[in-house]
Amino acid sequence: MNSLRAVDVSKAFASRVVLDCISCDLSSGSITAIVGANGSGKSTLAKILSGLLRPDQGTVEFVVNGSAVERTEIPSYCGYVAPYLTLYEEFTPVELMSLHGALHGARLAPELVGDLLQRVGLGMRGDSRVKTFSSGMKQRLSLAIALSTEPPLLVLDEPSSTLDEGGRSMLASEIRRSAERGAIIVLATNDPREIELCQSVISVQ
């Protein structure tokens, strides 16, 4: 059983308070939405929960298989997808996924890589250079990379912003699949279709 708990998390940039005493308690198989207006702090909270950003106040506690994970180590257990993340465009999807696996101490079997690329709709493009991809294809690839190590924590920031309808359906399917295997899933979104997938909502203002 895994858990992710934030207690009274606050964050300010310069004199502007973005997050003020936000708390949540999430567990294996849960799907949670972070909602709020543009600039309200959705992405900031997503980064804090994934260990990519340190809160000014409050704590984030992540437990995997009964063992506490240091805050600085949380990114190693997290699959993170956001439209502002960049990919090495001279690489192919197969190369990027293999590199991601190696950085996380995992050797990804070719069958697993092929299956994931097929599931996200890139089955025929595994050996194409990423520089030839559209923004939606890059988003599909980012999702495949994030899923490749079956992380216990999956944080998705506006994950469907560049996806077509087929991509949105694929995303929903992969979110459900990850929840079924016991991952904790956090969605920073204002998309009603994505919010419908969630059992709980964290509202930031």
C-alpha positions in Angstrom: 0.0 0.0 0.0 1.3 3.4 -1.0 0.3 6.8 0.3 1.0 10.5 -0.5 0.2 13.1 2.2 0.6 16.8 2.1 0.1 18.8 5.3 -0.4 22.6 5.3 1.7 23.1 2.1 2.3 26.8 1.2 4.3 28.4 -1.5 4.9 32.0 -2.5 6.9 33.6 -5.4 8.3 37.0 -4.4 5.4 38.6 -2.5 2.6 36.6 -4.2 1.2 33.7 -2.2 0.3 30.9 -4.7 -0.6 28.1 -2.2 -1.9 28.7 1.3 -2.1 25.7 3.7 -3.1 23.0 1.2 -3.5 19.5 2.6 -4.5 16.1 1.1 -4.2 12.4 1.9 -4.0 10.1 -1.1 -3.6 6.3 -1.4 -3.0 3.5 -3.9 -5.5 3.4 -6.7 -6.8 6.9 -6.1 -7.3 9.5 -8.9 -7.4 13.1 -7.6 -7.9 16.4 -9.5 -6.2 19.7 -8.8 -8.6 22.4 -10.1 -8.5 26.2 -10.1 -8.3 29.2 -12.4 -5.3 29.9 -14.6 -2.4 31.1 -12.3 -4.1 29.7 -9.2 -1.2 27.3 -8.4 -2.3 24.0 -10.0 1.1 23.4 -11.6 2.9 24.5 -8.5 1.1 22.0 -6.3 1.6 19.3 -8.9 5.4 20.0 -8.8 5.4 20.0 -5.0 3.6 16.7 -4.8 6.0 15.1 -7.3 9.0 16.4 -5.4 10.1 18.7 -8.1 9.6 21.9 -6.0 10.1 22.5 -2.3 7.2 24.1 -0.4 8.0 27.2 1.7 6.0 25.7 4.6 4.3 22.3 5.3 5.3 18.8 4.5 4.9 16.1 1.8 5.1 12.5 3.0 5.4 9.7 0.4 5.3 6.1 1.5 6.0 3.2 -1.0 5.4 -0.4 0.2 5.5 0.7 3.8 8.8 2.7 3.5 9.0 6.5 3.7 10.6 8.1 0.7 12.9 11.2 1.2 11.4 14.3 -0.5 14.4 14.6 -2.8 13.9 11.0 -3.9 10.2 11.4 -4.8 10.9 12.2 -8.5 12.5 8.8 -8.9 9.2 7.2 -8.0 7.1 9.6 -10.1 5.9 9.6 -13.7 5.4 13.3 -14.6 3.7 14.6 -17.7 3.2 18.3 -18.6 3.0 20.3 -21.9 5.9 22.5 -20.9 8.4 19.5 -20.5 10.8 19.2 -23.4 12.0 16.0 -25.2 15.4 15.4 -26.8 14.2 15.8 -30.4 17.2 14.1 -32.0 16.3 10.9 -30.2 13.6 8.3 -31.2 10.8 7.2 -28.9 12.5 3.8 -28.4 15.8 5.6 -27.5 14.1 8.0 -25.1 12.1 5.3 -23.3 15.2 3.2 -22.9 17.1 6.2 -21.6 14.3 6.9 -19.1 14.3 3.3 -17.9 18.1 3.3 -17.5 18.0 6.5 -15.4 15.4 4.8 -13.1 17.5 1.7 -12.8 15.3 -0.4 -15.1 16.1 -2.2 -18.3 12.9 -1.9 -20.4 12.2 -5.0 -22.6 11.6 -4.2 -26.3 8.2 -5.9 -26.0 7.2 -3.5 -23.2 8.4 -0.5 -25.2 6.5 -1.6 -28.3 3.3 -2.3 -26.4 3.4 1.1 -24.7 4.0 2.9 -28.0 1.1 0.9 -29.5 -1.2 1.9 -26.7 -0.5 5.6 -27.0 -0.9 5.5 -30.8 2.8 5.7 -31.8 3.3 2.0 -32.7 4.6 2.8 -36.1 6.8 5.7 -35.1 9.1 4.1 -32.6 12.2 4.7 -34.7 11.3 8.2 -36.0 13.1 11.2 -34.8 11.0 13.2 -32.2 11.7 16.4 -34.1 9.3 15.1 -36.8 6.4 14.8 -34.3 3.5 17.1 -33.8 2.8 18.6 -30.3 0.1 16.0 -29.8 2.4 13.1 -30.7 5.0 14.5 -28.3 2.4 14.5 -25.6 1.5 10.9 -26.3 5.3 10.0 -26.1 5.7 11.9 -22.8 2.9 9.8 -21.4 4.4 6.6 -22.7 7.8 7.5 -21.1 6.1 8.4 -17.8 4.3 5.0 -17.7 7.2 2.9 -18.8 8.5 2.1 -15.3 5.0 1.7 -13.9 5.7 4.4 -11.2 3.7 4.3 -7.9 3.0 8.0 -8.4 1.7 9.5 -11.7 1.3 13.3 -11.9 -0.3 14.7 -15.0 -0.4 18.5 -15.5 -2.9 19.5 -18.2 -2.2 16.2 -19.9 -4.8 16.5 -22.7 -4.0 20.1 -23.7 -2.5 19.1 -27.1 -4.4 15.8 -27.6 -7.2 15.1 -30.1 -10.3 13.2 -29.2 -8.6 9.9 -29.8 -5.8 11.0 -27.6 -8.2 12.0 -24.8 -9.8 8.5 -24.9 -6.4 6.9 -24.8 -5.4 9.1 -21.9 -8.5 8.2 -19.9 -7.8 4.5 -20.5 -4.2 4.7 -19.3 -5.3 6.7 -16.2 -7.7 3.9 -15.3 -5.1 1.2 -16.1 -2.6 2.9 -13.8 -5.2 3.2 -11.0 -6.1 -0.5 -11.3 -2.4 -1.5 -10.8 -2.4 0.7 -7.6 -0.7 3.9 -8.7 -1.6 7.2 -7.0 -2.7 9.6 -9.8 -2.9 13.4 -9.6 -4.4 15.4 -12.4 -3.9 19.2 -12.6 -6.8 20.1 -14.9 -9.9 22.1 -15.5 -11.2 19.7 -18.2 -14.6 18.3 -17.0 -13.9 15.0 -18.8 -10.7 14.5 -16.8 -12.3 15.6 -13.5 -15.0 12.9 -14.0 -12.3 10.3 -13.8 -11.4 11.5 -10.3 -12.7 10.3 -6.9 -11.6 13.5 -5.1 -10.8 17.2 -5.9 -8.3 19.6 -4.5 -9.4 23.2 -5.2 -6.7 25.9 -5.3 -7.5 29.6 -5.7 
